[in-house]
C-alpha cells in the first residue's frame, strides 16, 4: 500500500492557477484560492495564501517561493511504498475482493538545478522493511543504462537521488523501475515504475536561422504589402512561455520618410510595409534590426536575440526620360552614310541599365524619306542621330526633326509622360564636290561588226550634280580591252580606232564593254565612271572550218570504210549551217579516187570511189561553204591514212605503221631516248664499281693475324734512339716564368698541372663487340683522347735543370740479361707464324 504526503488534503475549491515567472522552476505551478503575491527585486515571488498546494503538498502558511525551490521541494518530498494486495473474504461464496493499487504520480525535477548534489528526490519503502532487511535498487535509462548514473538510490534506506544537473533539451523524461529484495537477493516486492519529468527552464535564447535576411519591395508599394519573413527558433519547451517567441522591430535605418516604414507580425515574423512613400530614387535600401524574445515577448523575464533584415527597394518605371534641352543641332556632309550627326542627352532617374532606364528614340516628323535613324548609346543612354541614307545638298539644305524619347518598359500606373520627352533637332547639310554622273550607266548601243575605223558610235556625256558651282568635266578612257575606241575629252564623243569584230575574244555574248572616266576640276577633284556596252550585230565574215584534220581508211572499199566529217563556223545564225561539202575538180585524181556524200546540214562522209587504193597517206582537199548571204567557202585538207584492214574493218598494226611512216622528228626523239637510257645504265655501273672499291678499301683496322688479343703486334720503324734527338730545350722556356722556376728547389722543375675541369666521356666498348666494330671503337677513343684537356701530357712546359755535357754513368746499352748464359729462343719458331717476328728477334735469325 502506497502512502504519500500529498494524499491527505482534498482539492481546493474555486482555486486559480498561477505561474512563477522568475524562478528556475517556472514550469511548476501553484494554486491559490485567495492569492496576494508580489515579485521582489531579486526575482523571487512572495505569496501569502490561505490554502496553497505545491507538488500535491497542502500548505497553509506564508510561503517565500524564491528563485531556488529547494526548500519547497524538501517540503514536498515523497515517500513511495511498494503496493500490496488486500483481500477480503465474501460470506456467500468465499470470493475475495482485491483493493485497487495506488497510482504513483510522476516525479518532477527542474533542469539546471544548482545542487548540492546528489540531491534527494523521493524515498522508496517496503512494508516488510520492519520484518526483514530490504535492499533497494533502480534500473533503466539514467541509472544502469545510458546515460548512466544520473540517478542512484541508497540501497538500505531507499532514498533516490539525482547526481547532476539535468538538461531538458537533451532529455525531457526518464523511466526507471524500483526493486526491493531481501538480503539473499530474493524479490520481496514487485517492481514499481517511476516516471521522472524534467521541468523546463528558460535557459535558451531564441536563435535566428540567419543573421542577415535579404528582402525586397517595389517602390510605391501600398501599406500592408508583405516584404519578407524572419524566423527564430527556441530550444525550450514551446508549449510553455519559455519557448514562445515574439518579434519586434528595434530600429530602422534610414528614418526616411518616416521612422516606422515597416511593421512585423509579432508571432509569425512577417514584415509588412506600414506606410506609403517608398521611393528608390531617395532611399534604395533599409536596414531593419529585428528582435526575437521568448516568454511570449516579456522583456523583463524573456531572453532575446537580434538579426538584421536588409530590405531593397526595387525600381519601377515611375520616372519618364527627359531630354536635357528643347532643341539640338548637327551637321552632315552630303552623300555621307553611317555618320553620327547629333548627340541627344537624356536624364532618367530610374535604376541605370534597366528597362525602366533604357531610352529609345523615335523621329516623329521631319524625315519622310528615312534619311536618319536614332540609335541608343548603351553606356550613357544618349541618342545618336545617324545618317542611314545619303542626303543631297542640292535638294535639302537642312532638316527639322521632331524626336520623342521613351523607355523600353512602359511607365508605371498613374505616371504621365514628361513635357521634356520631346525635342527638335536641326540638321544642316554641307555641300561637297560631287562626282560627275552618267545619266545612263551602263549605256547600250547596237552596231554591226566590221564598221571601219573612225566611225562615230555615240556621245557618252556625264552631268555634274553641283548645280551651284560652275565646273568643267573632262573625259578619258579607263578600260578598253581590245583598244577599239576613242573618246573626245571635252564632249564625250566616242569613235572607233579599229574594226569591231564580234568573234573577238574580248566580246562576251555579242557585247563589248568599255569603261570611261569623267572628272571635274573642283576642289578636291571628283570623278565618276560610266560603262558603254556595244551590242555587235553579226555579219558573215568567217568561212567554215572542216573537222577532223586526219583520218584513216581501209585500202579496199567496203560499206564500213568511211570518214565522217563536219564543219564549224565562228559566225552566228543564219551565217552558219547547213554546210555544203564538195571535192574540187582539180586535180582530177581527187574526184576519181574519192567521193563525198552529205548526211545532214552539218555532216558528210568521205569514201573511196575505186575498189582498191595503195596504203599510204593522202591529202584530200574538201571545199566547205556556209549558208550566209553571200556564202563563204573554205578549202581544207584532210590527211587520210589508207591501210590494210582486218576482218572487222580495223587497220592492222603493221599496216598502220607502214601507212603512217616515221618522220624526222619521230626518229630524232627515239634516238634521244635510247641515248638517255644508255647513259643511265653506264652511270649505274660506274656507281656500283665505286661502291665496291670503297668497301674493299675499308678493311678492319687490325689484320686478323695481328689481333692484339692473341698475337704479337708488329711495329714499324722506331727511330734512331736518344742520340738522334738532340733538342735545344732552352728554346721552349718561357721568359716570364723564369723567376718562378728559379724559386723551386734544385732538381726537376715541373710547371705542368692537371686542369681542374670535368673529364671527357670516353666511348664504352660493348661486352661482345663485332670484329668489324673494333676499328670504329678505337677511332672514337682516339678522338676523345685528343680532345680531352685532362689527359696527359698536359699543355704546359716541362723544365729540367742543366745536367752538364756528360754523365758519369755508363751506357745503358751495356746492360745485359740477368741470367747467366745464353737463352735459347728457337722454340718460338714452333709456335706458329704469329710468333715468327719474336723468334727472329731473339732466336738469332736472318733478320738480326
Secondary structure, 3 states (H helix, E strand, C coil): CCCCHHHCCCCCCCCEEEECCCCCCCCCEEEECCCCEEECCCCCEEECCCCEEECCEEECCCEEECCCCHHHHHHCCEEEECCCCCEEECCCCCCEEECCCCCCCCEEEECCCCCCCCEEEEEEECHHHHCCCEEEEEEEECCCECCCCCEEECCCCCEEEECCCCCCCCCCEEEEEEEEEECCCCEEEEEEEEEEEEECCCCCCCEECCCEEEEEEECCCCCCCEEEECCEECCCCCCCHHHCCEEEEEEEECCCCCCCCEEECCCCCEEEECCCCCCCCCCCEEEEEEEEECHHHCCCCCCEEEEEEEEEEECCCCCCCEECCCEEEEEEECCCCCCEEEEECEECCCCCCCCCCCEEEEEEECCCCCCEEEEECCCCCCEEEEECCCCCCCCCCEEEEEEEEEECCCCCCCCCCCHHHEEEEEEEEECCCCCCEECCCCEEEEEECCCCCCCEEEECCEECCCCCCCCCEEEEEEEECCCCEEECCCCCEEEECCCCCCCCCCCECCEEEEEEEEEECCCCCCEEEEEEEEEEECCCCCCCEEECCEEEEECECCCCCCEEEEEECCCCCCCCCCCEEEECCCCHHHHHHEEEEECCCCEEEEEECCCECCCCEEEEEEEEECCCCCCCEEEEEEEEEEECECCCCCECHHHHHHHHCCCHHHHHHHHHHHHHHHHHHHHHHHHHHHHHHHHHCCCCCCCHHHCCCCCCCCCCCCCCCHHHCCCCHHHHCCHHHHHHHHCCCCCCEECCCCCCCCCCCCCCCCCCCCHHHHHHHHHHHHHHHHCCCCCCCCCCCEECCCCCCCCCCCCHHHCCCCCCCCCCCHHHHHHCHHHHHHHHHHCCCCCC
